[in-house]
Amino acid sequence: MRVIFAGTPAVAVPALAAVAASRHELVAVVTRPDAPAGRGRGLSRSPVGAWADEHGVEVLTPARPRDPEFLDRLRELSPDCVPVVAYGALVPPAALEIPRYGWINLHFSLLPAWRGAAPVQHAVLHGDELTGASVFHLEQGLDTGPVFGTLTDEIRPGDTSGDLLERLADSGAGLLVAVLDAIADGTARAEPQPADGVSLAPKLTVEDARVRWGDPAFAVDRRIRACTPAPGAWTTFRDERVKLGAVAPVPDGPDLKPGELLVEKTRVLAGTATVPVRLGEVRAAGKRAMAATDWARGIRVSAGEALA
């Protein structure tokens, strides 16, 4: 089949590479327009666009997928199917109707669970033990289309969203190609999503990433892992914001008030509503990330001081 790949961030690149290496003909990619990045705020190509440039594949960067120029070019390229991974823009009906077999989306959850922009983050945040990926037929509803296939993955105790997303991006690439193969062979069957078990996964905001020390230790741990690497878990100390890496609950730890710090020789503990957690890396504003013990000694934490 002739395919056009739609995607934007680095997590989409494994699927793009897999499609390019498959039996199907990759004729172009669609990605979000170049955007300001870095301290200089110069325009930067998306990871998907950069991969396509490197491999000599045409790149389409419509400001809006409904733009007439983009729709005209899509018709000229005449794709049979458009596989999508984290494209980042709503696809209008006029574009959905162009490919013979439509647009098929690789989504990182077991649909209908966690429909939306941040399925992996919400799975970690809510303590799911099992997640996975689904390939479904894209339609106007939010991740509501019939599903061609799924795979599952266990969420491990120390998994951050970044860890889990990296694994699903790799395994999901194979699932996406398998569905494209089945569509080409005429053996693909898409099943409607069940009405039960629907949950939504909106993008996590910076405020969502603020650690709530009044929560139980397991919830503090989940929030930090869910927000790693983005948007980045944070708290405040002495009225300044600090970012936090992974923590570990300490079941036999001392009794500390929520947020209260205890600096020991080999560890730094912070209180929660239940048991304390051991801090991992800490990064103060404008500073590099460092071990919590180095951070605490450098700023000379006093007895009774707390994160907030």
VOPAGU-2260 file (C-alpha; in pm, 1 decimal, decimal comma):
REM VOPAGU-2260
SITE   aa  ch    i         X         Y         Z
SITE  MET   A    0       0,0       0,0       0,0
SITE  ARG   A    1      95,6     363,9     -43,7
SITE  VAL   A    2     107,5     517,5     303,9
SITE  ILE   A    3     160,9     861,1     453,0
SITE  PHE   A    4     273,0     865,3     815,9
SITE  ALA   A    5     137,9    1131,4    1054,4
SITE  GLY   A    6     319,5    1203,2    1380,5
SITE  THR   A    7     525,5    1461,4    1562,3
SITE  PRO   A    8     726,9    1373,3    1878,7
SITE  ALA   A    9    1013,8    1131,4    1933,0
SITE  VAL   A   10     776,1     863,2    2059,4
SITE  ALA   A   11     637,0     836,8    1703,9
SITE  VAL   A   12     974,9     773,3    1539,5
SITE  PRO   A   13     997,8     395,8    1613,3
SITE  ALA   A   14     664,3     344,2    1435,5
SITE  LEU   A   15     771,8     565,9    1145,8
SITE  ALA   A   16    1093,5     367,6    1103,5
SITE  ALA   A   17     901,8      39,9    1118,7
SITE  VAL   A   18     655,8     154,6     853,5
SITE  ALA   A   19     941,6     271,7     630,7
SITE  ALA   A   20    1109,6     -69,4     664,1
SITE  SER   A   21     789,0    -261,0     592,3
SITE  ARG   A   22     656,0    -388,4     260,5
SITE  HIS   A   23     449,1     -69,5     222,3
SITE  GLU   A   24     555,4     240,6      28,0
SITE  LEU   A   25     611,7     545,9     248,9
SITE  VAL   A   26     541,4     843,8      23,0
SITE  ALA   A   27     538,2    1130,4     277,3
SITE  VAL   A   28     502,4    1226,3     641,5
SITE  VAL   A   29     267,9    1477,6     802,1
SITE  THR   A   30     391,2    1655,7    1114,4
SITE  ARG   A   31     331,3    1971,5    1312,4
SITE  PRO   A   32     501,0    2289,4    1183,9
SITE  ASP   A   33     850,8    2379,9    1299,4
SITE  ALA   A   34     831,9    2534,1    1647,0
SITE  PRO   A   35    1056,9    2747,8    1871,5
SITE  ALA   A   36    1289,3    2538,5    2087,1
SITE  GLY   A   37    1594,9    2577,0    2306,8
SITE  ARG   A   38    1727,9    2886,3    2478,7
SITE  GLY   A   39    1764,5    3071,7    2151,7
SITE  ARG   A   40    1401,4    2989,5    2063,5
SITE  GLY   A   41    1498,0    2919,1    1704,3
SITE  LEU   A   42    1262,7    2716,4    1490,1
SITE  SER   A   43    1317,4    2342,6    1521,3
SITE  ARG   A   44    1192,1    2051,2    1312,2
SITE  SER   A   45     983,5    1790,3    1491,0
SITE  PRO   A   46    1154,8    1452,6    1552,4
SITE  VAL   A   47     931,6    1293,5    1287,4
SITE  GLY   A   48    1009,4    1570,3    1040,1
SITE  ALA   A   49    1382,0    1545,3    1113,1
SITE  TRP   A   50    1376,7    1167,8    1052,6
SITE  ALA   A   51    1197,7    1219,6     721,5
SITE  ASP   A   52    1446,2    1488,8     613,5
SITE  GLU   A   53    1735,3    1255,1     691,5
SITE  HIS   A   54    1581,1     974,3     487,1
SITE  GLY   A   55    1469,5    1182,3     190,3
SITE  VAL   A   56    1095,3    1157,1     256,9
SITE  GLU   A   57     863,3    1445,2     169,3
SITE  VAL   A   58     745,5    1639,0     476,0
SITE  LEU   A   59     405,8    1809,8     496,8
SITE  THR   A   60     363,2    2064,6     778,9
SITE  PRO   A   61      15,1    2215,9     753,2
SITE  ALA   A   62     -71,4    2479,7    1012,2
SITE  ARG   A   63    -414,7    2315,4    1014,8
SITE  PRO   A   64    -500,7    1980,3     853,2
SITE  ARG   A   65    -807,7    2144,0     701,7
SITE  ASP   A   66    -597,8    2386,2     495,1
SITE  PRO   A   67    -696,6    2351,3     126,7
SITE  GLU   A   68    -332,9    2332,9      12,2
SITE  PHE   A   69    -267,4    2038,2     240,2
SITE  LEU   A   70    -585,2    1857,5     135,4
SITE  ASP   A   71    -495,5    1907,3    -230,4
SITE  ARG   A   72    -146,8    1763,1    -177,2
SITE  LEU   A   73    -291,3    1470,4      16,1
SITE  ARG   A   74    -518,2    1391,3    -279,1
SITE  GLU   A   75    -226,1    1420,2    -521,4
SITE  LEU   A   76     -21,0    1171,0    -318,9
SITE  SER   A   77    -320,5     934,9    -316,1
SITE  PRO   A   78    -237,0     728,8      -7,1
SITE  ASP   A   79    -416,6     402,5      59,4
SITE  CYS   A   80    -381,9     451,5     435,2
SITE  VAL   A   81    -245,3     704,3     684,6
SITE  PRO   A   82    -101,3     553,4    1004,4
SITE  VAL   A   83     -93,6     803,9    1291,4
SITE  VAL   A   84     112,1     820,0    1611,8
SITE  ALA   A   85      84,6    1128,1    1835,9
SITE  TYR   A   86      29,9    1373,0    1550,8
SITE  GLY   A   87    -104,8    1643,7    1781,3
SITE  ALA   A   88    -386,7    1797,4    1577,7
SITE  LEU   A   89    -747,9    1709,2    1505,1
SITE  VAL   A   90    -794,3    1558,7    1160,6
SITE  PRO   A   91   -1104,2    1693,9     983,1
SITE  PRO   A   92   -1352,0    1475,2     792,0
SITE  ALA   A   93   -1225,9    1610,6     458,3
SITE  ALA   A   94    -881,9    1462,8     531,4
SITE  LEU   A   95   -1012,3    1141,8     689,5
SITE  GLU   A   96   -1203,1    1059,4     371,5
SITE  ILE   A   97    -908,4    1081,6     130,2
SITE  PRO   A   98    -719,1     753,7     193,6
SITE  ARG   A   99    -891,6     438,5      65,9
SITE  TYR   A  100    -860,3     269,8     406,5
SITE  GLY   A  101    -872,5     584,1     616,8
SITE  TRP   A  102    -641,0     684,8     900,2
SITE  ILE   A  103    -538,1     429,9    1163,9
SITE  ASN   A  104    -409,8     548,1    1500,4
SITE  LEU   A  105    -161,4     382,3    1738,2
SITE  HIS   A  106    -276,6     484,6    2087,5
SITE  PHE   A  107     -89,2     396,6    2404,2
SITE  SER   A  108    -366,7     244,1    2614,4
SITE  LEU   A  109    -607,8     -47,4    2609,6
SITE  LEU   A  110    -908,5     133,3    2468,6
SITE  PRO   A  111   -1163,1     240,8    2580,1
SITE  ALA   A  112    -944,5     312,1    2884,8
SITE  TRP   A  113    -758,0     642,8    2886,7
SITE  ARG   A  114    -882,9     815,4    2576,0
SITE  GLY   A  115    -700,0    1143,0    2524,6
SITE  ALA   A  116    -360,4    1308,7    2510,6
SITE  ALA   A  117    -185,3    1149,8    2811,6
SITE  PRO   A  118    -287,6     783,2    2843,9
SITE  VAL   A  119      45,3     656,5    2979,2
SITE  GLN   A  120      71,8     932,4    3240,1
SITE  HIS   A  121    -279,0     863,7    3367,9
SITE  ALA   A  122    -220,9     489,3    3381,6
SITE  VAL   A  123      83,7     546,0    3605,0
SITE  LEU   A  124     -86,8     816,9    3810,5
SITE  HIS   A  125    -387,8     597,9    3886,6
SITE  GLY   A  126    -187,3     291,6    3975,6
SITE  ASP   A  127    -287,5      66,5    3686,1
SITE  GLU   A  128    -102,2    -263,7    3687,5
SITE  LEU   A  129    -158,5    -336,4    3318,5
SITE  THR   A  130    -166,0    -114,0    3014,2
SITE  GLY   A  131     -84,9    -154,0    2646,9
SITE  ALA   A  132    -142,6     -11,6    2301,9
SITE  SER   A  133    -431,8     -15,4    2056,2
SITE  VAL   A  134    -454,4      46,1    1683,8
SITE  PHE   A  135    -793,6     184,3    1586,4
SITE  HIS   A  136    -970,8     343,4    1292,3
SITE  LEU   A  137    -957,3     720,1    1337,4
SITE  GLU   A  138   -1290,2     901,8    1336,3
SITE  GLN   A  139   -1419,0    1235,9    1462,8
SITE  GLY   A  140   -1477,0    1121,2    1821,1
SITE  LEU   A  141   -1195,3    1133,3    2077,6
SITE  ASP   A  142   -1023,8     793,7    2034,3
SITE  THR   A  143   -1362,0     627,4    1984,0
SITE  GLY   A  144   -1307,0     432,6    1660,4
SITE  PRO   A  145   -1321,8      54,7    1620,5
SITE  VAL   A  146   -1006,0    -131,8    1723,7
SITE  PHE   A  147    -798,8    -350,9    1489,3
SITE  GLY   A  148    -561,8    -493,3    1749,0
SITE  THR   A  149    -401,6    -449,6    2090,1
SITE  LEU   A  150     -96,9    -551,0    2291,6
SITE  THR   A  151     -43,4    -546,7    2667,3
SITE  ASP   A  152     241,2    -443,3    2895,3
SITE  GLU   A  153     279,6    -467,2    3272,4
SITE  ILE   A  154     344,6    -143,1    3458,9
SITE  ARG   A  155     645,3    -214,5    3678,9
SITE  PRO   A  156     677,1     -65,2    4029,3
SITE  GLY   A  157     952,0     181,1    3932,9
SITE  ASP   A  158     823,6     274,5    3587,6
SITE  THR   A  159     807,2     642,1    3499,4
SITE  SER   A  160     583,7     755,2    3216,2
SITE  GLY   A  161     897,3     793,6    3007,0
SITE  ASP   A  162    1006,0     434,4    3072,8
SITE  LEU   A  163     666,3     291,9    2987,8
SITE  LEU   A  164     612,6     508,6    2682,0
SITE  GLU   A  165     950,9     405,0    2541,4
SITE  ARG   A  166     857,8      36,5    2568,0
SITE  LEU   A  167     513,1      88,4    2418,5
SITE  ALA   A  168     654,6     295,7    2132,5
SITE  ASP   A  169     880,6       6,8    2034,4
SITE  SER   A  170     626,8    -274,3    2072,6
SITE  GLY   A  171     345,8     -62,0    1927,9
SITE  ALA   A  172     548,3      -7,3    1609,9
SITE  GLY   A  173     525,0    -378,6    1535,9
SITE  LEU   A  174     152,4    -381,2    1607,8
SITE  LEU   A  175      95,5     -89,5    1370,1
SITE  VAL   A  176     280,1    -261,9    1084,9
SITE  ALA   A  177      91,9    -586,6    1151,2
SITE  VAL   A  178    -238,7    -400,2    1117,1
SITE  LEU   A  179    -122,4    -235,2     793,1
SITE  ASP   A  180     -29,0    -580,1     660,4
SITE  ALA   A  181    -370,4    -718,3     755,1
SITE  ILE   A  182    -547,3    -427,1     586,4
SITE  ALA   A  183    -345,6    -484,9     267,4
SITE  ASP   A  184    -421,1    -858,6     280,0
SITE  GLY   A  185    -792,4    -802,5     337,3
SITE  THR   A  186    -787,6    -987,1     671,5
SITE  ALA   A  187    -815,9    -688,5     908,7
SITE  ARG   A  188   -1122,1    -675,7    1131,6
SITE  ALA   A  189   -1198,0    -374,7    1349,9
SITE  GLU   A  190   -1418,8    -433,6    1654,5
SITE  PRO   A  191   -1628,8    -153,9    1810,5
SITE  GLN   A  192   -1506,7     -38,8    2148,5
SITE  PRO   A  193   -1719,2    -152,7    2444,1
SITE  ALA   A  194   -1943,7     103,7    2609,8
SITE  ASP   A  195   -1812,1      11,5    2954,5
SITE  GLY   A  196   -1468,2      98,0    3091,4
SITE  VAL   A  197   -1433,7     439,7    2927,5
SITE  SER   A  198   -1189,6     677,2    3099,9
SITE  LEU   A  199   -1035,0    1004,5    2986,0
SITE  ALA   A  200    -670,1    1110,8    2992,6
SITE  PRO   A  201    -635,3    1486,6    2939,6
SITE  LYS   A  202    -289,2    1639,9    2920,1
SITE  LEU   A  203    -129,5    1681,3    3262,7
SITE  THR   A  204     -63,6    2044,2    3348,4
SITE  VAL   A  205     224,2    2194,7    3544,3
SITE  GLU   A  206     -11,4    2231,3    3839,0
SITE  ASP   A  207    -101,2    1861,7    3815,4
SITE  ALA   A  208     270,4    1791,2    3853,2
SITE  ARG   A  209     296,2    1967,0    4189,8
SITE  VAL   A  210     361,0    1708,2    4461,7
SITE  ARG   A  211      87,8    1687,1    4723,9
SITE  TRP   A  212     264,2    1594,3    5045,6
SITE  GLY   A  213     -67,4    1546,5    5222,9
SITE  ASP   A  214    -131,9    1241,3    5002,3
SITE  PRO   A  215     -27,3     889,4    5105,2
SITE  ALA   A  216     325,5     784,7    5009,8
SITE  PHE   A  217     204,5     556,5    4729,3
SITE  ALA   A  218      16,4     848,1    4569,5
SITE  VAL   A  219     318,1    1079,7    4596,8
SITE  ASP   A  220     529,2     811,5    4428,8
SITE  ARG   A  221     277,0     764,8    4148,6
SITE  ARG   A  222     241,2    1137,3    4080,8
SITE  ILE   A  223     615,7    1187,4    4051,8
SITE  ARG   A  224     659,2     884,8    3823,3
SITE  ALA   A  225     358,9     987,7    3611,6
SITE  CYS   A  226     501,7    1335,7    3557,5
SITE  THR   A  227     851,7    1213,1    3466,4
SITE  PRO   A  228     989,8    1332,8    3230,9
SITE  ALA   A  229     706,7    1573,6    3144,7
SITE  PRO   A  230     575,0    1804,6    3270,6
SITE  GLY   A  231     820,5    1729,7    3555,1
SITE  ALA   A  232     720,3    1678,5    3918,2
SITE  TRP   A  233     794,4    1975,1    4143,2
SITE  THR   A  234     753,5    2119,9    4489,8
SITE  THR   A  235     873,0    2431,2    4671,8
SITE  PHE   A  236    1140,8    2482,9    4935,9
SITE  ARG   A  237    1200,9    2819,6    5098,6
SITE  ASP   A  238     946,9    2960,8    4851,5
SITE  GLU   A  239    1148,7    2848,7    4548,2
SITE  ARG   A  240    1047,4    2576,8    4306,9
SITE  VAL   A  241    1250,6    2255,8    4289,5
SITE  LYS   A  242    1199,5    1961,1    4057,5
SITE  LEU   A  243    1204,4    1607,7    4190,7
SITE  GLY   A  244    1312,9    1277,0    4043,3
SITE  ALA   A  245    1178,0     939,6    4147,6
SITE  VAL   A  246    1114,9     870,6    4516,7
SITE  ALA   A  247    1076,1     548,6    4713,2
SITE  PRO   A  248     833,4     494,1    5002,2
SITE  VAL   A  249    1006,9     388,7    5325,3
SITE  PRO   A  250     764,3     160,6    5515,6
SITE  ASP   A  251     976,2     152,6    5832,9
SITE  GLY   A  252    1071,5     520,7    5823,8
SITE  PRO   A  253    1033,0     772,5    6106,6
SITE  ASP   A  254     713,7     966,8    6173,0
SITE  LEU   A  255     733,1    1293,9    5975,8
SITE  LYS   A  256     473,5    1561,1    5904,0
SITE  PRO   A  257     368,9    1602,1    5536,7
SITE  GLY   A  258     661,7    1756,9    5350,5
SITE  GLU   A  259     889,9    1761,6    5656,3
SITE  LEU   A  260    1252,5    1685,8    5568,7
SITE  LEU   A  261    1492,3    1463,4    5756,9
SITE  VAL   A  262    1852,0    1463,2    5636,4
SITE  GLU   A  263    2050,4    1152,9    5726,1
SITE  LYS   A  264    2400,5    1045,9    5627,9
SITE  THR   A  265    2296,3     840,8    5325,2
SITE  ARG   A  266    1942,4     956,9    5251,9
SITE  VAL   A  267    1693,0    1242,5    5265,2
SITE  LEU   A  268    1336,9    1164,0    5371,9
SITE  ALA   A  269    1020,8    1369,1    5320,4
SITE  GLY   A  270     699,4    1311,8    5511,5
SITE  THR   A  271     364,4    1225,6    5356,1
SITE  ALA   A  272      21,2    1143,5    5497,3
SITE  THR   A  273     148,7     792,4    5569,3
SITE  VAL   A  274     512,1     675,7    5565,0
SITE  PRO   A  275     795,7     900,4    5442,9
SITE  VAL   A  276     953,5     877,3    5098,8
SITE  ARG   A  277    1321,2     876,5    5016,0
SITE  LEU   A  278    1411,6    1152,7    4771,8
SITE  GLY   A  279    1614,6    1066,9    4462,7
SITE  GLU   A  280    1737,0    1354,8    4246,8
SITE  VAL   A  281    1657,9    1719,2    4319,9
SITE  ARG   A  282    1701,2    2008,1    4079,6
SITE  ALA   A  283    1672,8    2363,2    4205,0
SITE  ALA   A  284    1585,8    2643,0    3963,8
SITE  GLY   A  285    1879,8    2720,7    3738,2
SITE  LYS   A  286    2084,2    2432,2    3879,4
SITE  ARG   A  287    2174,9    2087,1    3755,4
SITE  ALA   A  288    2004,7    1779,7    3898,3
SITE  MET   A  289    2189,3    1629,3    4195,2
SITE  ALA   A  290    2146,4    1359,0    4454,8
SITE  ALA   A  291    1911,6    1466,5    4734,0
SITE  THR   A  292    2187,6    1425,1    4994,8
SITE  ASP   A  293    2414,7    1665,8    4805,9
SITE  TRP   A  294    2130,8    1914,2    4760,9
SITE  ALA   A  295    2031,3    1903,3    5127,8
SITE  ARG   A  296    2387,0    1948,2    5252,1
SITE  GLY   A  297    2453,3    2228,9    5006,3
SITE  ILE   A  298    2161,2    2437,2    5127,2
SITE  ARG   A  299    2193,1    2324,2    5490,8
SITE  VAL   A  300    1844,8    2201,2    5565,6
SITE  SER   A  301    1747,8    2278,2    5924,1
SITE  ALA   A  302    1544,9    2052,3    6152,8
SITE  GLY   A  303    1173,6    2094,9    6093,4
SITE  GLU   A  304    1203,0    2253,5    5747,7
SITE  ALA   A  305     959,7    2117,0    5492,1
SITE  LEU   A  306     876,1    2093,7    5124,7
SITE  ALA   A  307     547,8    2253,9    5029,2
